[in-house]
Amino acid sequence: MTFAIKTEVSDLQANTFAFPVSRTAIAKRRLGTDLKLFRNWNDGRPETQLNFKFYRQATNKIIGISDEAAAFLRRFI
């Protein structure tokens, strides 16, 4: 299973972070505005899965995501 992390990163140039997950890449752009368009929870799209998991609650989190959602995110690195 692939995981994604939603948190503020104060040092974007850091190679690793304070938790035992190392960075594999830096996002080229923010996803928030793009993902907020996908609100039909039953459409099965990876964008909708990420919208639901990242933005349903505004807290920092680590989430498990599907292979399809991971492939979608890889387009941004």
C-alpha positions in Angstrom: 0.0 0.0 0.0 1.2 3.5 -0.8 0.8 6.4 1.7 0.5 10.1 1.3 1.2 12.8 3.9 -0.6 16.0 4.4 1.3 18.4 6.6 3.1 21.8 6.5 6.7 21.4 5.5 8.8 24.3 6.7 12.0 23.3 5.0 11.2 22.2 1.4 14.9 21.4 0.7 15.1 18.8 3.6 16.1 15.3 2.5 14.2 13.6 5.3 11.6 14.6 7.9 11.1 14.0 11.6 8.9 10.9 11.0 10.3 7.6 9.5 9.0 8.4 5.9 11.7 9.8 3.5 10.7 12.1 0.7 10.7 10.6 -2.8 10.0 13.9 -4.7 8.7 17.5 -4.3 5.3 18.4 -5.8 5.6 20.8 -8.8 2.3 22.5 -7.9 -0.4 22.5 -5.3 -3.3 20.1 -5.6 -5.9 21.7 -3.4 -7.7 23.7 -6.1 -7.6 20.9 -8.6 -8.9 18.3 -6.2 -11.8 20.3 -4.8 -13.6 19.9 -8.1 -14.0 16.2 -7.5 -16.8 15.9 -5.0 -18.9 13.0 -6.3 -17.8 10.4 -3.7 -19.1 7.5 -5.8 -17.3 8.1 -9.1 -14.3 5.9 -8.3 -11.8 8.5 -9.6 -8.4 8.7 -7.9 -8.8 12.5 -7.7 -12.0 12.0 -5.7 -10.3 9.6 -3.4 -7.6 12.1 -2.7 -10.1 15.0 -2.2 -12.1 12.9 0.3 -9.0 11.8 2.3 -7.1 15.1 2.3 -9.9 17.7 2.6 -12.7 16.1 4.4 -10.9 17.1 7.6 -8.4 19.9 7.6 -5.9 18.1 10.0 -2.4 16.9 9.2 -2.5 13.2 8.4 -0.9 10.2 6.8 -3.3 8.3 4.6 -3.3 5.0 2.7 -4.1 5.5 -1.0 -5.0 3.2 -3.9 -2.5 2.4 -6.7 -4.6 4.5 -9.0 -4.4 7.5 -6.6 -0.6 7.0 -6.2 -0.3 7.0 -10.1 -2.3 10.2 -10.2 0.0 11.8 -7.6 3.1 10.7 -9.5 2.1 13.0 -12.4 2.9 16.0 -10.1 6.5 15.0 -9.3 
